[in-house]
């Protein structure tokens, strides 16, 4: 029997579009220094994490988002041993990184100490104990400050950031200047992935601007997308590097590397899925080719 809704969650996707779903319980509602935090139970999506009114993940489909974000760059790299994660406070990105047998060290930087604490209490299925792994160094600080000051370099870098809301903590992390700093922290032959916003036919503007900005910094920019039901449609990602291009790997090679290098069973990502997520529709390829905007600190991009 379906749970009885006690409320409705409204996500204002744009001034003209609202996504809504019923809520059966609200185990946690609060605020940190940086953002509002809610844990909601949804009959449609299971338990959900909401930050600043935007859904970040749900129990039902988080595996699609996190496997799509993490595994393409990790599999494309021949032997990823050192990994940097920015954001990802719920711990699922960290969980997927640690599934790779080659990983020896992970530095995870999140500005908001409260998000990992709340998620470990109310959504432990996402991290599955990843925060307790001895390979992990967890730092609570601004990723801008960390990348500007650290001398460490990484095989793989993964940005699991919230959307660039005007008042949100991640708005300056979508800029040419930040991407330039990150490029200097990649080892030779390194690769980075990030989420780049909605790719829906109605709402691709942030995605297009981010992809074009990445092209101003990296020699290889490989945009891709996956359908995330709780996000309301297709969602964009990018894998970027000066040398590695994950699109060059065959489905057979992807499956071979997963079998030899990844612990556990993946639910979404494999060789066939890899081919599919990098096969963008014609209209989106045309829009990428026509995009002119470059995001800078002085000319930021904001989602609604």
C-alpha positions as a Markdown table, in Angstrom:
| # | Residue | x | y | z |
|---|---|---|---|---|
| 1 | Unk | 0.0 | 0.0 | 0.0 |
| 2 | Unk | 1.3 | 3.5 | -0.9 |
| 3 | Unk | 2.3 | 5.8 | 1.9 |
| 4 | Unk | -0.1 | 8.7 | 2.5 |
| 5 | Unk | 1.4 | 12.0 | 1.5 |
| 6 | Unk | 1.6 | 14.7 | 4.2 |
| 7 | Unk | 3.1 | 17.4 | 2.0 |
| 8 | Unk | 4.4 | 18.1 | -1.5 |
| 9 | Unk | 7.9 | 19.0 | -2.5 |
| 10 | Unk | 8.1 | 21.8 | -5.1 |
| 11 | Unk | 11.3 | 22.3 | -7.2 |
| 12 | Unk | 11.1 | 25.5 | -9.2 |
| 13 | Unk | 13.2 | 24.4 | -12.1 |
| 14 | Unk | 12.7 | 27.7 | -14.0 |
| 15 | Unk | 10.2 | 30.7 | -13.8 |
| 16 | Unk | 8.0 | 28.7 | -16.1 |
| 17 | Unk | 8.4 | 25.1 | -14.8 |
| 18 | Unk | 7.9 | 23.4 | -11.5 |
| 19 | Unk | 8.5 | 19.7 | -10.6 |
| 20 | Unk | 6.6 | 18.3 | -7.7 |
| 21 | Unk | 6.3 | 15.0 | -5.9 |
| 22 | Unk | 4.5 | 13.9 | -2.7 |
| 23 | Unk | 6.2 | 13.7 | 0.6 |
| 24 | Unk | 5.2 | 11.1 | 3.3 |
| 25 | Unk | 7.6 | 12.2 | 6.0 |
| 26 | Unk | 10.3 | 14.8 | 6.8 |
| 27 | Unk | 12.9 | 13.2 | 9.1 |
| 28 | Unk | 15.1 | 16.2 | 9.1 |
| 29 | Unk | 14.7 | 19.9 | 8.3 |
| 30 | Unk | 17.4 | 22.4 | 9.2 |
| 31 | Unk | 20.1 | 24.8 | 8.1 |
| 32 | Unk | 23.9 | 25.0 | 8.1 |
| 33 | Unk | 26.1 | 28.0 | 7.8 |
| 34 | Unk | 25.9 | 27.6 | 4.0 |
| 35 | Unk | 22.6 | 26.2 | 3.0 |
| 36 | Unk | 19.2 | 24.7 | 4.0 |
| 37 | Unk | 19.1 | 21.0 | 4.4 |
| 38 | Unk | 16.1 | 18.7 | 4.2 |
| 39 | Unk | 15.7 | 14.9 | 4.3 |
| 40 | Unk | 12.4 | 13.9 | 2.8 |
| 41 | Unk | 10.7 | 10.5 | 2.3 |
| 42 | Unk | 8.9 | 10.2 | -1.0 |
| 43 | Unk | 6.6 | 7.4 | -2.1 |
| 44 | Unk | 7.9 | 7.9 | -5.6 |
| 45 | Unk | 11.7 | 8.2 | -5.0 |
| 46 | Unk | 12.4 | 7.0 | -1.5 |
| 47 | Unk | 14.4 | 9.0 | 0.9 |
| 48 | Unk | 15.8 | 12.2 | -0.7 |
| 49 | Unk | 18.4 | 14.9 | 0.1 |
| 50 | Unk | 17.4 | 18.5 | -0.6 |
| 51 | Unk | 19.8 | 21.4 | -0.4 |
| 52 | Unk | 18.6 | 25.0 | -0.8 |
| 53 | Unk | 15.3 | 23.7 | -2.2 |
| 54 | Unk | 17.0 | 21.6 | -4.9 |
| 55 | Unk | 16.9 | 17.8 | -4.9 |
| 56 | Unk | 20.5 | 16.4 | -4.8 |
| 57 | Unk | 19.8 | 12.6 | -4.8 |
| 58 | Unk | 17.1 | 10.0 | -4.0 |
| 59 | Unk | 17.5 | 6.4 | -2.9 |
| 60 | Unk | 15.7 | 5.2 | -6.0 |
| 61 | Unk | 18.0 | 6.5 | -8.7 |
| 62 | Unk | 21.2 | 7.9 | -7.0 |
| 63 | Unk | 23.1 | 5.0 | -8.5 |
| 64 | Unk | 22.5 | 6.3 | -12.0 |
| 65 | Unk | 23.9 | 9.7 | -11.2 |
| 66 | Unk | 26.8 | 8.6 | -9.2 |
| 67 | Unk | 27.9 | 5.7 | -11.5 |
| 68 | Unk | 27.6 | 8.1 | -14.4 |
| 69 | Unk | 29.7 | 10.8 | -12.7 |
| 70 | Unk | 32.4 | 8.5 | -11.4 |
| 71 | Unk | 33.1 | 5.5 | -13.6 |
| 72 | Unk | 33.7 | 7.1 | -17.1 |
| 73 | Unk | 36.8 | 9.0 | -15.9 |
| 74 | Unk | 38.0 | 6.2 | -13.5 |
| 75 | Unk | 37.7 | 3.6 | -16.2 |
| 76 | Unk | 39.3 | 5.8 | -18.9 |
| 77 | Unk | 42.4 | 6.3 | -16.7 |
| 78 | Unk | 44.8 | 3.3 | -17.0 |
| 79 | Unk | 45.5 | 3.1 | -13.3 |
| 80 | Unk | 43.8 | 5.7 | -11.0 |
| 81 | Unk | 45.6 | 5.7 | -7.7 |
| 82 | Unk | 45.0 | 9.3 | -6.4 |
| 83 | Unk | 41.6 | 10.9 | -6.6 |
| 84 | Unk | 40.2 | 14.3 | -5.6 |
| 85 | Unk | 36.5 | 14.9 | -4.9 |
| 86 | Unk | 34.9 | 18.3 | -4.5 |
| 87 | Unk | 31.5 | 18.3 | -2.8 |
| 88 | Unk | 29.6 | 15.0 | -2.7 |
| 89 | Unk | 28.7 | 15.3 | 0.9 |
| 90 | Unk | 26.3 | 12.4 | 0.9 |
| 91 | Unk | 29.2 | 10.1 | 0.3 |
| 92 | Unk | 27.9 | 8.2 | -2.7 |
| 93 | Unk | 30.6 | 9.6 | -5.1 |
| 94 | Unk | 33.2 | 8.5 | -2.6 |
| 95 | Unk | 31.6 | 5.1 | -2.4 |
| 96 | Unk | 31.9 | 4.6 | -6.1 |
| 97 | Unk | 35.5 | 5.8 | -6.2 |
| 98 | Unk | 36.6 | 3.4 | -3.5 |
| 99 | Unk | 35.1 | 0.5 | -5.5 |
| 100 | Unk | 38.2 | 0.8 | -7.7 |
| 101 | Unk | 40.9 | -1.6 | -6.6 |
| 102 | Unk | 43.7 | 0.7 | -7.8 |
| 103 | Unk | 42.8 | 3.6 | -5.6 |
| 104 | Unk | 45.3 | 4.3 | -2.8 |
| 105 | Unk | 44.3 | 7.8 | -1.7 |
| 106 | Unk | 41.2 | 10.0 | -1.9 |
| 107 | Unk | 41.1 | 13.7 | -0.9 |
| 108 | Unk | 37.5 | 14.8 | -0.5 |
| 109 | Unk | 36.8 | 18.5 | 0.1 |
| 110 | Unk | 33.3 | 19.7 | 1.2 |
| 111 | Unk | 32.6 | 23.2 | 2.5 |
| 112 | Unk | 29.7 | 22.1 | 4.6 |
| 113 | Unk | 30.5 | 19.8 | 7.5 |
| 114 | Unk | 26.9 | 19.3 | 8.4 |
| 115 | Unk | 25.8 | 17.6 | 5.1 |
| 116 | Unk | 28.0 | 14.5 | 5.6 |
| 117 | Unk | 26.9 | 14.3 | 9.3 |
| 118 | Unk | 23.2 | 14.5 | 8.4 |
| 119 | Unk | 23.5 | 12.0 | 5.5 |
| 120 | Unk | 25.4 | 9.5 | 7.6 |
| 121 | Unk | 22.6 | 9.6 | 10.1 |
| 122 | Unk | 19.6 | 9.6 | 7.7 |
| 123 | Unk | 20.9 | 8.2 | 4.4 |
| 124 | Unk | 23.7 | 5.7 | 5.4 |
| 125 | Unk | 22.9 | 3.6 | 2.3 |
| 126 | Unk | 24.5 | 6.2 | 0.1 |
| 127 | Unk | 28.0 | 6.2 | 1.7 |
| 128 | Unk | 27.9 | 2.6 | 2.9 |
| 129 | Unk | 30.8 | 3.3 | 5.3 |
| 130 | Unk | 33.0 | 5.1 | 2.8 |
| 131 | Unk | 33.9 | 7.9 | 5.2 |
| 132 | Unk | 35.6 | 5.4 | 7.5 |
| 133 | Unk | 37.9 | 4.0 | 4.8 |
| 134 | Unk | 41.6 | 4.5 | 5.7 |
| 135 | Unk | 42.4 | 5.7 | 2.1 |
| 136 | Unk | 40.2 | 8.8 | 2.6 |
| 137 | Unk | 41.2 | 12.3 | 3.8 |
| 138 | Unk | 38.1 | 14.4 | 4.4 |
| 139 | Unk | 38.6 | 18.2 | 4.6 |
| 140 | Unk | 35.9 | 20.7 | 5.4 |
| 141 | Unk | 36.9 | 23.8 | 3.5 |
| 142 | Unk | 36.3 | 25.8 | 0.3 |
| 143 | Unk | 37.5 | 23.9 | -2.7 |
| 144 | Unk | 38.7 | 27.1 | -4.3 |
| 145 | Unk | 41.0 | 27.6 | -1.3 |
| 146 | Unk | 42.2 | 24.0 | -1.4 |
| 147 | Unk | 43.1 | 23.9 | -5.1 |
| 148 | Unk | 44.8 | 27.3 | -4.9 |
| 149 | Unk | 47.0 | 26.2 | -2.0 |
| 150 | Unk | 47.7 | 22.5 | -2.4 |
| 151 | Unk | 50.8 | 21.2 | -4.2 |
| 152 | Unk | 49.3 | 17.7 | -4.5 |
| 153 | Unk | 48.3 | 16.4 | -8.0 |
| 154 | Unk | 45.8 | 13.7 | -8.8 |
| 155 | Unk | 45.1 | 11.0 | -11.4 |
| 156 | Unk | 41.4 | 11.7 | -11.4 |
| 157 | Unk | 39.4 | 14.7 | -10.1 |
| 158 | Unk | 35.6 | 14.6 | -9.7 |
| 159 | Unk | 33.4 | 17.6 | -9.1 |
| 160 | Unk | 30.1 | 16.6 | -7.4 |
| 161 | Unk | 28.9 | 20.1 | -6.8 |
| 162 | Unk | 25.5 | 21.6 | -6.1 |
| 163 | Unk | 24.0 | 23.8 | -8.9 |
| 164 | Unk | 25.3 | 27.3 | -9.2 |
| 165 | Unk | 22.6 | 29.1 | -7.4 |
| 166 | Unk | 23.1 | 32.9 | -7.0 |
| 167 | Unk | 23.2 | 32.6 | -3.2 |
| 168 | Unk | 24.6 | 29.1 | -3.0 |
| 169 | Unk | 28.1 | 27.9 | -2.0 |
| 170 | Unk | 29.1 | 26.5 | -5.4 |
| 171 | Unk | 28.5 | 29.5 | -7.7 |
| 172 | Unk | 32.2 | 30.3 | -8.1 |
| 173 | Unk | 33.2 | 26.7 | -8.8 |
| 174 | Unk | 31.7 | 27.0 | -12.3 |
| 175 | Unk | 34.2 | 29.3 | -13.8 |
| 176 | Unk | 37.1 | 29.3 | -16.3 |
| 177 | Unk | 39.5 | 30.5 | -13.5 |
| 178 | Unk | 38.6 | 27.5 | -11.2 |
| 179 | Unk | 38.9 | 25.0 | -14.1 |
| 180 | Unk | 42.3 | 26.5 | -14.9 |
| 181 | Unk | 43.4 | 25.9 | -11.2 |
| 182 | Unk | 42.0 | 22.3 | -11.4 |
| 183 | Unk | 43.9 | 21.6 | -14.7 |
| 184 | Unk | 47.2 | 22.3 | -12.9 |
| 185 | Unk | 46.3 | 19.8 | -10.2 |
| 186 | Unk | 45.9 | 16.9 | -12.6 |
| 187 | Unk | 48.9 | 14.6 | -13.1 |
| 188 | Unk | 50.1 | 14.1 | -16.7 |
| 189 | Unk | 47.5 | 11.8 | -18.3 |
| 190 | Unk | 44.9 | 12.8 | -15.7 |
| 191 | Unk | 41.2 | 13.2 | -16.2 |
| 192 | Unk | 38.4 | 15.1 | -14.5 |
| 193 | Unk | 34.6 | 14.7 | -14.5 |
| 194 | Unk | 31.8 | 17.0 | -13.3 |
| 195 | Unk | 28.0 | 17.4 | -13.4 |
| 196 | Unk | 27.1 | 20.2 | -15.8 |
| 197 | Unk | 23.3 | 20.8 | -15.3 |
| 198 | Unk | 20.1 | 19.9 | -17.1 |
| 199 | Unk | 20.2 | 18.9 | -20.7 |
| 200 | Unk | 16.5 | 19.0 | -21.2 |
| 201 | Unk | 15.4 | 20.6 | -24.4 |
| 202 | Unk | 13.8 | 23.4 | -22.4 |
| 203 | Unk | 16.7 | 24.0 | -20.0 |
| 204 | Unk | 20.2 | 23.5 | -21.5 |
| 205 | Unk | 21.7 | 27.0 | -20.9 |
| 206 | Unk | 23.9 | 26.2 | -17.9 |
| 207 | Unk | 25.1 | 22.9 | -19.5 |
| 208 | Unk | 26.0 | 24.7 | -22.7 |
| 209 | Unk | 27.9 | 27.5 | -21.0 |
| 210 | Unk | 29.8 | 25.0 | -18.8 |
| 211 | Unk | 30.8 | 22.9 | -21.7 |
| 212 | Unk | 32.0 | 25.9 | -23.7 |
| 213 | Unk | 34.0 | 27.1 | -20.7 |
| 214 | Unk | 35.7 | 23.8 | -20.3 |
| 215 | Unk | 36.7 | 23.9 | -23.9 |
| 216 | Unk | 38.7 | 27.1 | -23.1 |
| 217 | Unk | 40.8 | 25.1 | -20.6 |
| 218 | Unk | 41.0 | 21.5 | -21.7 |
| 219 | Unk | 42.1 | 19.9 | -25.0 |
| 220 | Unk | 39.6 | 17.0 | -24.6 |
| 221 | Unk | 36.0 | 17.9 | -23.6 |
| 222 | Unk | 33.6 | 14.9 | -23.8 |
| 223 | Unk | 30.0 | 15.9 | -22.8 |
| 224 | Unk | 27.5 | 13.2 | -21.9 |
| 225 | Unk | 24.1 | 12.8 | -20.3 |
| 226 | Unk | 21.9 | 10.3 | -18.4 |
| 227 | Unk | 18.3 | 10.3 | -17.5 |
| 228 | Unk | 17.8 | 11.0 | -13.8 |
| 229 | Unk | 14.1 | 10.6 | -13.0 |
| 230 | Unk | 14.2 | 12.5 | -9.6 |
| 231 | Unk | 15.9 | 15.4 | -11.4 |
| 232 | Unk | 13.0 | 15.6 | -13.8 |
| 233 | Unk | 14.8 | 14.6 | -17.0 |
| 234 | Unk | 18.2 | 14.2 | -18.7 |
| 235 | Unk | 21.2 | 15.5 | -16.8 |
| 236 | Unk | 24.6 | 16.6 | -18.2 |
| 237 | Unk | 28.1 | 15.6 | -17.4 |
| 238 | Unk | 31.6 | 16.1 | -18.9 |
| 239 | Unk | 34.8 | 14.2 | -18.8 |
| 240 | Unk | 37.8 | 16.5 | -19.5 |
| 241 | Unk | 41.5 | 16.0 | -20.0 |
| 242 | Unk | 44.5 | 17.2 | -21.9 |
| 243 | Unk | 45.1 | 13.7 | -23.3 |
| 244 | Unk | 42.5 | 11.1 | -22.4 |
| 245 | Unk | 39.3 | 10.7 | -24.3 |
| 246 | Unk | 36.8 | 8.1 | -22.8 |
| 247 | Unk | 34.9 | 8.1 | -26.1 |
| 248 | Unk | 37.8 | 6.2 | -27.7 |
| 249 | Unk | 37.2 | 3.1 | -25.5 |
| 250 | Unk | 35.1 | 0.3 | -27.0 |
| 251 | Unk | 32.2 | -1.3 | -25.1 |
| 252 | Unk | 34.3 | -4.5 | -24.8 |
| 253 | Unk | 37.2 | -2.7 | -23.3 |
| 254 | Unk | 35.0 | -0.9 | -20.8 |
| 255 | Unk | 33.5 | -4.2 | -19.7 |
| 256 | Unk | 37.0 | -5.8 | -19.4 |
| 257 | Unk | 38.3 | -2.9 | -17.2 |
| 258 | Unk | 35.2 | -3.0 | -15.0 |
| 259 | Unk | 35.5 | -6.8 | -14.5 |
| 260 | Unk | 39.2 | -6.5 | -13.5 |
| 261 | Unk | 39.2 | -3.3 | -11.6 |
| 262 | Unk | 35.9 | -2.6 | -9.9 |
| 263 | Unk | 34.6 | -4.4 | -6.7 |
| 264 | Unk | 30.9 | -5.2 | -6.6 |
| 265 | Unk | 28.2 | -5.1 | -9.2 |
| 266 | Unk | 27.4 | -1.9 | -11.0 |
| 267 | Unk | 23.7 | -1.3 | -11.7 |
| 268 | Unk | 23.8 | 1.3 | -14.5 |
| 269 | Unk | 27.3 | 1.7 | -16.0 |
| 270 | Unk | 28.8 | -0.8 | -18.4 |
| 271 | Unk | 30.2 | -0.8 | -21.9 |
| 272 | Unk | 26.9 | -0.5 | -23.6 |
| 273 | Unk | 25.7 | 2.2 | -21.3 |
| 274 | Unk | 29.0 | 4.1 | -21.9 |
| 275 | Unk | 28.3 | 4.1 | -25.6 |
| 276 | Unk | 24.8 | 5.4 | -25.0 |
| 277 | Unk | 25.6 | 8.3 | -22.6 |
| 278 | Unk | 28.2 | 9.8 | -24.9 |
| 279 | Unk | 25.8 | 9.6 | -27.9 |
| 280 | Unk | 24.2 | 13.0 | -27.6 |
| 281 | Unk | 21.2 | 13.9 | -29.7 |
| 282 | Unk | 21.6 | 16.1 | -32.8 |
| 283 | Unk | 20.0 | 19.2 | -31.4 |
| 284 | Unk | 22.3 | 19.2 | -28.3 |
| 285 | Unk | 25.4 | 18.7 | -30.5 |
| 286 | Unk | 24.4 | 21.7 | -32.6 |
| 287 | Unk | 23.8 | 23.8 | -29.5 |
| 288 | Unk | 27.2 | 22.9 | -28.1 |
| 289 | Unk | 28.8 | 23.9 | -31.4 |
| 290 | Unk | 27.0 | 27.3 | -31.5 |
| 291 | Unk | 27.5 | 28.2 | -27.8 |
| 292 | Unk | 29.8 | 31.3 | -27.3 |
| 293 | Unk | 29.6 | 32.0 | -23.5 |
| 294 | Unk | 32.6 | 31.5 | -21.3 |
| 295 | Unk | 31.8 | 31.6 | -17.5 |
| 296 | Unk | 34.2 | 33.7 | -15.5 |
| 297 | Unk | 34.3 | 35.1 | -11.9 |
| 298 | Unk | 33.1 | 38.4 | -13.3 |
| 299 | Unk | 30.5 | 36.8 | -15.6 |
| 300 | Unk | 29.1 | 33.9 | -13.6 |
| 301 | Unk | 26.3 | 31.6 | -14.6 |
| 302 | Unk | 23.3 | 31.0 | -12.2 |
| 303 | Unk | 20.6 | 28.4 | -12.3 |
| 304 | Unk | 17.1 | 29.4 | -11.1 |
